[in-house]
Amino acid sequence: MILVNSAMMQKEIIQLLEENDFKHTKKQGLKLFFETPTDDATTDAAMAKQLIKGSSFGAAVFFNVSVV
């Protein structure tokens, strides 16, 4: 499971990651939790970070991704 912290663009982040086989499980304030598509959460966290950075809104949003 990974955690994405972001105050902005949460709906867009959820949509982007769900389109890439992540499963949004819950939201707690600024925290978005996702089940990963593989068993390697560390690699999946890096992939999620790259997907967000590479998106049209990625350069404008402050976020971090961590393994839970």
Contacts in CASP RR format, 6 or more apart in sequence:
PFRMAT RR
TARGET T0000
AUTHOR 0000-0000-0000
METHOD contacts of the structure
MODEL  1
MILVNSAMMQKEIIQLLEENDFKHTKKQGLKLFFETPTDDATTDAAMAKQ
LIKGSSFGAAVFFNVSVV
1 25 0 8 1.000
1 33 0 8 1.000
1 34 0 8 1.000
1 35 0 8 1.000
1 36 0 8 1.000
1 41 0 8 1.000
1 67 0 8 1.000
1 68 0 8 1.000
2 22 0 8 1.000
2 33 0 8 1.000
2 34 0 8 1.000
2 36 0 8 1.000
2 41 0 8 1.000
2 44 0 8 1.000
2 45 0 8 1.000
2 48 0 8 1.000
2 65 0 8 1.000
2 66 0 8 1.000
2 67 0 8 1.000
2 68 0 8 1.000
3 31 0 8 1.000
3 32 0 8 1.000
3 33 0 8 1.000
3 34 0 8 1.000
3 65 0 8 1.000
3 66 0 8 1.000
3 67 0 8 1.000
3 68 0 8 1.000
4 13 0 8 1.000
4 17 0 8 1.000
4 31 0 8 1.000
4 32 0 8 1.000
4 34 0 8 1.000
4 48 0 8 1.000
4 52 0 8 1.000
4 63 0 8 1.000
4 64 0 8 1.000
4 65 0 8 1.000
5 30 0 8 1.000
5 31 0 8 1.000
5 32 0 8 1.000
5 63 0 8 1.000
5 64 0 8 1.000
5 65 0 8 1.000
5 66 0 8 1.000
6 13 0 8 1.000
6 30 0 8 1.000
6 32 0 8 1.000
6 61 0 8 1.000
6 62 0 8 1.000
6 63 0 8 1.000
7 30 0 8 1.000
7 62 0 8 1.000
8 61 0 8 1.000
8 62 0 8 1.000
9 57 0 8 1.000
9 58 0 8 1.000
9 61 0 8 1.000
10 27 0 8 1.000
10 32 0 8 1.000
12 55 0 8 1.000
12 57 0 8 1.000
13 32 0 8 1.000
13 52 0 8 1.000
13 61 0 8 1.000
13 63 0 8 1.000
14 24 0 8 1.000
14 32 0 8 1.000
16 51 0 8 1.000
16 52 0 8 1.000
16 55 0 8 1.000
17 24 0 8 1.000
17 34 0 8 1.000
17 48 0 8 1.000
17 51 0 8 1.000
17 52 0 8 1.000
18 24 0 8 1.000
20 37 0 8 1.000
20 47 0 8 1.000
20 48 0 8 1.000
20 51 0 8 1.000
21 37 0 8 1.000
22 34 0 8 1.000
22 35 0 8 1.000
22 36 0 8 1.000
22 37 0 8 1.000
22 44 0 8 1.000
22 48 0 8 1.000
23 34 0 8 1.000
23 35 0 8 1.000
24 32 0 8 1.000
24 33 0 8 1.000
24 34 0 8 1.000
25 33 0 8 1.000
25 34 0 8 1.000
25 35 0 8 1.000
26 33 0 8 1.000
27 33 0 8 1.000
33 68 0 8 1.000
34 48 0 8 1.000
36 44 0 8 1.000
36 45 0 8 1.000
37 44 0 8 1.000
38 44 0 8 1.000
41 67 0 8 1.000
41 68 0 8 1.000
42 67 0 8 1.000
45 65 0 8 1.000
45 66 0 8 1.000
45 67 0 8 1.000
46 65 0 8 1.000
48 65 0 8 1.000
49 65 0 8 1.000
52 58 0 8 1.000
52 61 0 8 1.000
52 63 0 8 1.000
52 65 0 8 1.000
53 59 0 8 1.000
END
